[in-house]
Amino acid sequence: MSRGDPADLALLRLELRRYTTRCDSQQRMIERADSLREVSRLSNTTVPSSLYTTTEARDAQRRVVQAAEDRAKALINDQIAGWLKAEPEYREKHKANMFEEWAGMSGALGHLRTWAQRQFNTAEQNRI
């Protein structure tokens, strides 16, 4: 089957439409997610091999990853704010829970582990 065949092009457009719809759905689920684990799971999306060369599919994947990164940063900032508000006797436990959750970020969000650590160090230094 050649790429110029109208039936093949129609199937390719259908697959592209399905993929972009799925990415939009994942993006909305990411915006509602309330844990880093869920955000990390939802951000792992792969482009089908038949759509890999299309810019629309790559843009849809990029939007999902960007939404996941934004949501993860917001959740991390909320965790750090919670740590700052915590009673002194509970801070160590809260800190350990945060670090454990940050260690679970993988895939497209793996680079946020060091970002989260820097944000925490800054908050810790400003608190003292």
MDTraj code that builds the backbone (N, CA, C; nanometers):
import mdtraj as md
import numpy as np

residues = "MET SER ARG GLY ASP PRO ALA ASP LEU ALA LEU LEU ARG LEU GLU LEU ARG ARG TYR THR THR ARG CYS ASP SER GLN GLN ARG MET ILE GLU ARG ALA ASP SER LEU ARG GLU VAL SER ARG LEU SER ASN THR THR VAL PRO SER SER LEU TYR THR THR THR GLU ALA ARG ASP ALA GLN ARG ARG VAL VAL GLN ALA ALA GLU ASP ARG ALA LYS ALA LEU ILE ASN ASP GLN ILE ALA GLY TRP LEU LYS ALA GLU PRO GLU TYR ARG GLU LYS HIS LYS ALA ASN MET PHE GLU GLU TRP ALA GLY MET SER GLY ALA LEU GLY HIS LEU ARG THR TRP ALA GLN ARG GLN PHE ASN THR ALA GLU GLN ASN ARG ILE".split()
xyz = np.array([
    [0.0846, -0.1176, 0.0000],
    [0.0000, 0.0000, 0.0000],
    [0.0885, 0.1231, 0.0000],
    [0.0639, 0.2079, -0.0917],
    [0.1466, 0.3279, -0.1028],
    [0.0866, 0.4420, -0.0212],
    [0.1711, 0.5404, 0.0060],
    [0.1272, 0.6551, 0.0843],
    [0.0322, 0.7450, 0.0051],
    [0.0364, 0.7375, -0.1243],
    [-0.0484, 0.8208, -0.2073],
    [-0.1903, 0.7684, -0.2209],
    [-0.2143, 0.6480, -0.1765],
    [-0.3461, 0.5867, -0.1878],
    [-0.4453, 0.6632, -0.0997],
    [-0.5581, 0.7072, -0.1532],
    [-0.6560, 0.7831, -0.0746],
    [-0.7075, 0.7074, 0.0476],
    [-0.7212, 0.5777, 0.0360],
    [-0.7686, 0.4988, 0.1505],
    [-0.6645, 0.5010, 0.2622],
    [-0.5365, 0.4901, 0.2263],
    [-0.4297, 0.4957, 0.3270],
    [-0.4238, 0.6320, 0.3935],
    [-0.4400, 0.7359, 0.3151],
    [-0.4382, 0.8714, 0.3707],
    [-0.5559, 0.8931, 0.4657],
    [-0.6703, 0.8391, 0.4309],
    [-0.7879, 0.8518, 0.5174],
    [-0.7658, 0.7769, 0.6488],
    [-0.7065, 0.6583, 0.6413],
    [-0.6758, 0.5824, 0.7639],
    [-0.5733, 0.6553, 0.8497],
    [-0.4755, 0.7161, 0.7846],
    [-0.3743, 0.7917, 0.8575],
    [-0.4363, 0.9124, 0.9285],
    [-0.5267, 0.9828, 0.8602],
    [-0.5964, 1.0964, 0.9222],
    [-0.6837, 1.0511, 1.0388],
    [-0.7490, 0.9364, 1.0234],
    [-0.8314, 0.8827, 1.1308],
    [-0.7461, 0.8477, 1.2522],
    [-0.6332, 0.7821, 1.2276],
    [-0.5441, 0.7465, 1.3377],
    [-0.4879, 0.8714, 1.4053],
    [-0.4566, 0.9725, 1.3274],
    [-0.4074, 1.0982, 1.3830],
    [-0.5137, 1.1648, 1.4691],
    [-0.6364, 1.1649, 1.4226],
    [-0.7466, 1.2235, 1.4989],
    [-0.7679, 1.1484, 1.6302],
    [-0.7611, 1.0159, 1.6260],
    [-0.7753, 0.9350, 1.7476],
    [-0.6625, 0.9638, 1.8462],
    [-0.5406, 0.9742, 1.7948],
    [-0.4257, 0.9992, 1.8819],
    [-0.4341, 1.1375, 1.9463],
    [-0.4673, 1.2400, 1.8688],
    [-0.4756, 1.3747, 1.9257],
    [-0.5905, 1.3850, 2.0262],
    [-0.6993, 1.3146, 2.0017],
    [-0.8103, 1.3117, 2.0973],
    [-0.7667, 1.2447, 2.2265],
    [-0.6925, 1.1357, 2.2154],
    [-0.6420, 1.0671, 2.3351],
    [-0.5460, 1.1563, 2.4119],
    [-0.4615, 1.2301, 2.3410],
    [-0.3685, 1.3224, 2.4071],
    [-0.4436, 1.4344, 2.4780],
    [-0.5481, 1.4862, 2.4149],
    [-0.6288, 1.5903, 2.4790],
    [-0.6944, 1.5368, 2.6059],
    [-0.7412, 1.4145, 2.5996],
    [-0.8026, 1.3519, 2.7169],
    [-0.7002, 1.3347, 2.8283],
    [-0.5805, 1.2896, 2.7938],
    [-0.4754, 1.2736, 2.8943],
    [-0.4379, 1.4081, 2.9546],
    [-0.4356, 1.5109, 2.8735],
    [-0.4017, 1.6439, 2.9219],
    [-0.5042, 1.6907, 3.0261],
    [-0.6307, 1.6666, 3.0011],
    [-0.7345, 1.7038, 3.0975],
    [-0.7230, 1.6215, 3.2255],
    [-0.6893, 1.4927, 3.2130],
    [-0.6714, 1.4101, 3.3320],
    [-0.5504, 1.4560, 3.4124],
    [-0.4458, 1.4991, 3.3452],
    [-0.3270, 1.5496, 3.4136],
    [-0.3621, 1.6739, 3.4941],
    [-0.4422, 1.7620, 3.4369],
    [-0.4796, 1.8851, 3.5066],
    [-0.5612, 1.8571, 3.6317],
    [-0.6279, 1.7423, 3.6380],
    [-0.7073, 1.7062, 3.7562],
    [-0.6315, 1.6155, 3.8524],
    [-0.5157, 1.5659, 3.8126],
    [-0.4413, 1.4708, 3.8956],
    [-0.3962, 1.5364, 4.0256],
    [-0.3964, 1.4569, 4.1318],
    [-0.3585, 1.5118, 4.2612],
    [-0.2354, 1.4453, 4.3217],
    [-0.1632, 1.3661, 4.2434],
    [-0.0390, 1.3072, 4.2924],
    [0.0654, 1.3039, 4.1806],
    [0.1903, 1.3103, 4.2211],
    [0.2990, 1.3069, 4.1229],
    [0.3046, 1.1731, 4.0509],
    [0.2699, 1.0687, 4.1202],
    [0.2706, 0.9359, 4.0579],
    [0.1702, 0.9297, 3.9424],
    [0.0525, 0.9858, 3.9646],
    [-0.0495, 0.9865, 3.8606],
    [-0.0071, 1.0736, 3.7425],
    [0.0506, 1.1892, 3.7724],
    [0.0968, 1.2792, 3.6662],
    [0.2052, 1.2103, 3.5843],
    [0.2982, 1.1444, 3.6523],
    [0.4065, 1.0750, 3.5832],
    [0.3520, 0.9628, 3.4942],
    [0.2543, 0.8903, 3.5447],
    [0.1950, 0.7808, 3.4671],
    [0.1243, 0.8340, 3.3428],
    [0.0517, 0.9430, 3.3593],
    [-0.0237, 0.9984, 3.2465],
    [0.0652, 1.0665, 3.1431],
    [0.1831, 1.1101, 3.1838],
    [0.2700, 1.1813, 3.0900],
    [0.3439, 1.0879, 2.9951],
    [0.3480, 0.9613, 3.0272],
    [0.4186, 0.8647, 2.9421],
    [0.3299, 0.8225, 2.8261],
    [0.3370, 0.8965, 2.7193],
    [0.2601, 0.8649, 2.5993],
    [0.3575, 0.8496, 2.4823],
    [0.3322, 0.7542, 2.3995],
    [0.4190, 0.7325, 2.2843],
    [0.3412, 0.7589, 2.1558],
    [0.4122, 0.8100, 2.0592],
    [0.3523, 0.8358, 1.9285],
    [0.3585, 0.7063, 1.8471],
    [0.2474, 0.6629, 1.7902],
    [0.2503, 0.5432, 1.7057],
    [0.3497, 0.5612, 1.5897],
    [0.4101, 0.4534, 1.5496],
    [0.5133, 0.4614, 1.4455],
    [0.4598, 0.5173, 1.3142],
    [0.3348, 0.4920, 1.2844],
    [0.2792, 0.5441, 1.1592],
    [0.2605, 0.6956, 1.1636],
    [0.2544, 0.7528, 1.2837],
    [0.2327, 0.8970, 1.2978],
    [0.3576, 0.9721, 1.3402],
    [0.4674, 0.9018, 1.3533],
    [0.5876, 0.9622, 1.4092],
    [0.6387, 1.0807, 1.3272],
    [0.6158, 1.0797, 1.1994],
    [0.6667, 1.1878, 1.1147],
    [0.5712, 1.3061, 1.1042],
    [0.4510, 1.2931, 1.1563],
    [0.3551, 1.4029, 1.1468],
    [0.3763, 1.5022, 1.2600],
    [0.3741, 1.6289, 1.2256],
    [0.3976, 1.7318, 1.3267],
    [0.2796, 1.7438, 1.4231],
    [0.1590, 1.7135, 1.3772],
    [0.0426, 1.7233, 1.4651],
    [0.0526, 1.6248, 1.5809],
    [0.0984, 1.5036, 1.5517],
    [0.1124, 1.4027, 1.6567],
    [0.2223, 1.4418, 1.7549],
    [0.3333, 1.4916, 1.7052],
    [0.4430, 1.5340, 1.7929],
    [0.4009, 1.6540, 1.8782],
    [0.3220, 1.7449, 1.8206],
    [0.2716, 1.8588, 1.8969],
    [0.1766, 1.8137, 2.0078],
    [0.0930, 1.7173, 1.9771],
    [0.0009, 1.6648, 2.0782],
    [0.0788, 1.6013, 2.1931],
    [0.1822, 1.5250, 2.1601],
    [0.2653, 1.4639, 2.2636],
    [0.3360, 1.5721, 2.3462],
    [0.3852, 1.6754, 2.2798],
    [0.4539, 1.7835, 2.3501],
    [0.3587, 1.8555, 2.4453],
    [0.2344, 1.8759, 2.4051],
    [0.1362, 1.9418, 2.4922],
    [0.1082, 1.8589, 2.6170],
    [0.1024, 1.7276, 2.6004],
    [0.0798, 1.6391, 2.7156],
    [0.1969, 1.6497, 2.8127],
    [0.3178, 1.6443, 2.7603],
    [0.4365, 1.6509, 2.8459],
    [0.4448, 1.7873, 2.9141],
    [0.4129, 1.8943, 2.8434],
    [0.4169, 2.0289, 2.9021],
    [0.3121, 2.0434, 3.0125],
    [0.1930, 1.9916, 2.9904],
    [0.0882, 1.9968, 3.0929],
    [0.1302, 1.9163, 3.2158],
    [0.1935, 1.8008, 3.1928],
    [0.2395, 1.7184, 3.3040],
    [0.3486, 1.7896, 3.3831],
    [0.4389, 1.8545, 3.3129],
    [0.5464, 1.9266, 3.3810],
    [0.4902, 2.0421, 3.4637],
    [0.3976, 2.1168, 3.4078],
    [0.3371, 2.2282, 3.4807],
    [0.2626, 2.1793, 3.6049],
    [0.1857, 2.0722, 3.5890],
    [0.1102, 2.0182, 3.7026],
    [0.2041, 1.9625, 3.8099],
    [0.3101, 1.8948, 3.7678],
    [0.4057, 1.8395, 3.8639],
    [0.4733, 1.9519, 3.9419],
    [0.5098, 2.0596, 3.8751],
    [0.5718, 2.1728, 3.9446],
    [0.4752, 2.2336, 4.0454],
    [0.3483, 2.2435, 4.0101],
    [0.2500, 2.2969, 4.1035],
    [0.2342, 2.2056, 4.2244],
    [0.2315, 2.0745, 4.2014],
    [0.2197, 1.9803, 4.3128],
    [0.3428, 1.9845, 4.4026],
    [0.4598, 1.9968, 4.3431],
    [0.5828, 2.0044, 4.4220],
    [0.5835, 2.1310, 4.5065],
    [0.5435, 2.2425, 4.4475],
    [0.5366, 2.3674, 4.5243],
    [0.4360, 2.3565, 4.6389],
    [0.3246, 2.2881, 4.6159],
    [0.2264, 2.2665, 4.7225],
    [0.2846, 2.1803, 4.8343],
    [0.3615, 2.0780, 4.7972],
    [0.4243, 1.9926, 4.8977],
    [0.5235, 2.0721, 4.9824],
    [0.6018, 2.1550, 4.9173],
    [0.7006, 2.2350, 4.9904],
    [0.6300, 2.3349, 5.0818],
    [0.5225, 2.3948, 5.0337],
    [0.4453, 2.4870, 5.1180],
    [0.3862, 2.4130, 5.2380],
    [0.3415, 2.2908, 5.2170],
    [0.2911, 2.2089, 5.3279],
    [0.4004, 2.1769, 5.4277],
    [0.5194, 2.1510, 5.3784],
    [0.6322, 2.1238, 5.4679],
    [0.6642, 2.2476, 5.5521],
    [0.6606, 2.3647, 5.4890],
    [0.6890, 2.4887, 5.5616],
    [0.5855, 2.5156, 5.6712],
    [0.4593, 2.4769, 5.6466],
    [0.3527, 2.5002, 5.7435],
    [0.3444, 2.3926, 5.8514],
    [0.4117, 2.2811, 5.8294],
    [0.4012, 2.1680, 5.9214],
    [0.4639, 2.2012, 6.0564],
    [0.4129, 2.1359, 6.1581],
    [0.4704, 2.1484, 6.2920],
    [0.6126, 2.0940, 6.2899],
    [0.7013, 2.1524, 6.3684],
    [0.8424, 2.1093, 6.3654],
    [0.8631, 1.9598, 6.3882],
    [0.7819, 1.8971, 6.4722],
    [0.8013, 1.7538, 6.4993],
    [0.7564, 1.6651, 6.3834],
    [0.6793, 1.7193, 6.2886],
    [0.6326, 1.6411, 6.1743],
    [0.7093, 1.6717, 6.0456],
    [0.7978, 1.7678, 6.0507],
    [0.8677, 1.8093, 5.9290],
    [0.9554, 1.6993, 5.8706],
    [1.0257, 1.6260, 5.9541],
    [1.1149, 1.5206, 5.9024],
    [1.0363, 1.4114, 5.8308],
    [0.9235, 1.3736, 5.8885],
    [0.8410, 1.2714, 5.8250],
    [0.7859, 1.3231, 5.6916],
    [0.7406, 1.4472, 5.6916],
    [0.6884, 1.5082, 5.5684],
    [0.7991, 1.5191, 5.4629],
    [0.9182, 1.5542, 5.5076],
    [1.0323, 1.5654, 5.4162],
    [1.0648, 1.4297, 5.3538],
    [1.0650, 1.3265, 5.4348],
    [1.0936, 1.1916, 5.3836],
    [0.9878, 1.1483, 5.2824],
    [0.8612, 1.1789, 5.3105],
    [0.7531, 1.1438, 5.2171],
    [0.7680, 1.2193, 5.0850],
    [0.8052, 1.3468, 5.0933],
    [0.8241, 1.4251, 4.9709],
    [0.9375, 1.3667, 4.8871],
    [1.0504, 1.3383, 4.9514],
    [1.1653, 1.2876, 4.8777],
    [1.1352, 1.1518, 4.8148],
    [1.0576, 1.0704, 4.8851],
    [1.0203, 0.9398, 4.8303],
    [0.9307, 0.9567, 4.7080],
    [0.8376, 1.0499, 4.7156],
    [0.7484, 1.0736, 4.6013],
    [0.8256, 1.1328, 4.4835],
    [0.9205, 1.2210, 4.5102],
    [1.0009, 1.2802, 4.4040],
    [1.0876, 1.1757, 4.3356],
    [1.1340, 1.0778, 4.4106],
    [1.2172, 0.9729, 4.3524],
    [1.1378, 0.8881, 4.2533],
    [1.0057, 0.8860, 4.2673],
    [0.9214, 0.8067, 4.1784],
    [0.8937, 0.8725, 4.0444],
    [0.9330, 0.9981, 4.0290],
    [0.9092, 1.0647, 3.8999],
    [1.0068, 1.0079, 3.7971],
    [0.9516, 0.9662, 3.6857],
    [1.0362, 0.9062, 3.5820],
    [0.9878, 0.9507, 3.4457],
    [1.0550, 0.9032, 3.3450],
    [1.0160, 0.9340, 3.2077],
    [1.0357, 1.0805, 3.1762],
    [0.9329, 1.1417, 3.1229],
    [0.9414, 1.2819, 3.0816],
    [0.9562, 1.3765, 3.1998],
    [0.9257, 1.3294, 3.3204],
    [0.9353, 1.4154, 3.4389],
    [1.0576, 1.3860, 3.5248],
    [1.1451, 1.3013, 3.4778],
    [1.2633, 1.2644, 3.5556],
    [1.3523, 1.3824, 3.5897],
    [1.3584, 1.4802, 3.5009],
    [1.4449, 1.5950, 3.5257],
    [1.3926, 1.6852, 3.6375],
    [1.2668, 1.6672, 3.6768],
    [1.2108, 1.7508, 3.7823],
    [1.2565, 1.7096, 3.9217],
    [1.3201, 1.5930, 3.9333],
    [1.3712, 1.5530, 4.0651],
    [1.4730, 1.6533, 4.1159],
    [1.5670, 1.6918, 4.0299],
    [1.6683, 1.7888, 4.0731],
    [1.6064, 1.9268, 4.0907],
    [1.5086, 1.9620, 4.0083],
    [1.4408, 2.0899, 4.0234],
    [1.3699, 2.0963, 4.1588],
    [1.3020, 1.9874, 4.1948],
    [1.2308, 1.9823, 4.3221],
    [1.3286, 1.9941, 4.4391],
    [1.4412, 1.9273, 4.4269],
    [1.5423, 1.9340, 4.5330],
    [1.5934, 2.0776, 4.5485],
    [1.6178, 2.1468, 4.4381],
    [1.6629, 2.2862, 4.4445],
    [1.5566, 2.3754, 4.5077],
    [1.4300, 2.3542, 4.4686],
    [1.3217, 2.4331, 4.5268],
    [1.3142, 2.4098, 4.6778],
    [1.3296, 2.2855, 4.7188],
    [1.3236, 2.2528, 4.8609],
    [1.4402, 2.3166, 4.9356],
    [1.5588, 2.3059, 4.8788],
    [1.6775, 2.3666, 4.9437],
    [1.6612, 2.5166, 4.9576],
    [1.6074, 2.5814, 4.8574],
    [1.5839, 2.7256, 4.8640],
    [1.4834, 2.7579, 4.9741],
    [1.3746, 2.6822, 4.9804],
    [1.2727, 2.7057, 5.0836],
    [1.3296, 2.6802, 5.2221],
    [1.4112, 2.5777, 5.2337],
    [1.4715, 2.5454, 5.3623],
    [1.5660, 2.6561, 5.4087],
    [1.6455, 2.7098, 5.3168],
    [1.7390, 2.8167, 5.3520],
    [1.6643, 2.9454, 5.3869],
    [1.5562, 2.9729, 5.3160],
    [1.4795, 3.0949, 5.3446],
    [1.4042, 3.0855, 5.4763],
    [1.3732, 2.9643, 5.5195],
    [1.3002, 2.9427, 5.6447],
    [1.3908, 2.9684, 5.7637],
    [1.5156, 2.9366, 5.7482],
    [1.6109, 2.9485, 5.8615],
    [1.6526, 3.0892, 5.8863],
])
top = md.Topology()
chain = top.add_chain()
for i, resn in enumerate(residues, 1):
    res = top.add_residue(resn, chain, resSeq=i)
    for name in ("N", "CA", "C"):
        top.add_atom(name, md.element.get_by_symbol(name[0]), res)
traj = md.Trajectory(xyz[None], top)
